[in-house]
């Protein structure tokens, strides 16, 4: 059963707030690859309720680790794409919306290794890739924190719903480690806190590569203060050699399931997730490839970009390849 959504976890925009956000989004569209400084004036103009809610979330995302903004204007949309990198919405006002929200939380970033460094990712099914455990699939995508293998993981991610699946059943599943630990024993938590876990690179980072899948680690699956823990975990790619640790990982996945919020996003809903507090996933759905399939857009945001990383970037906001930063962190 899905726990009820607390009022402090969501904000429904008023008509005036919706219009203001749309106006600023149109100005920000096309500027996502500009310096974050270029957008600072627009950020100050965001409706006060939006600024306050998102800045408070960034300051401390609470127990649930996610926030839902409802009533975002989407404008005219083309048919849902069926190929990667369609560029169907390049320069669209929703680029601006996502850039503004990401920059209010921190800084919008992409990864050179993933989707050629794209800053805004289109999430929709692609024919023939239904079983892939990534954006282009339609099978269940179990709980994961984003880019679990990476030393510079996003602090936040955002998912804006443009279209629901035909059957309106696909849910964005969000589960917080702060709620999940109540379903674990102290012994299991202690095991999960030891740096003995390894995470394979996700398929979105290895597309087109051959040979064995690289992995990173060792790392803990749970870390941070006892009463406000953080998580680094992907139920598909995080593993341990030790049998006791493997059992603890399974218990963590089950605990996340027990506290999961199934958020069925509707067009104009934007869910923001604290990537160190809550894991997310997707329930399965059946795509029809008729131009009206489920379509979300995603951003990543980091609270700050390390100086050396910024100076290594060859493109504004794009984190260098794993090969370039291997062993630095
Ligand atoms: Fe994800």
Boltz pocket constraint, residues with backbone or C-beta under 6 A from the ligand:
constraints:
  - pocket:
      binder: B
      contacts: [[A, 144], [A, 146], [A, 280]]
      max_distance: 6.0
